Amino acid sequence: MKYILLTLFIIIYLVYTIRAQKIILKSKVLNPRARVINSILTWMIPFLYFYLRKGHFISEDIVVTKQVRDKRKKDNESPFYDIRCGGA
């Protein structure tokens, strides 16, 4: 099911982006430099958006149990939950 939704999303994304690309290239209002910039941004914005929001998509268990704390102490890590920037 997960792969079906991913495949469907990719197909919809490609159809929409190719359609937008054709509109940008046919535009008589935009100069050549603006066409190139718009084309690049049209293809990159979804990936940039995902990168900025990936911390919200990835769920981590915030509650740390005693077993997890003990394991972290044993591995010389911080025994408490720490917030890492960038979802790393």
C-alpha angles and dihedrals in degrees: 000000000000093000092046091055091045092050091047091050092050092049092049091046093051094047092049094044094047090049091050090047091055091050091050093049093048093048114119093191097064121075118225094264092051090049091055093047092047091048093051093047093047090058097039106043097079091052093047090048091052092048091052093046100038091103089065094048096051110073119206125188104251095190111084115205125212091253091055092047091050091049091050092049089052090050091048093246128131106283093216133068112274127195114232122197118238095022092277 
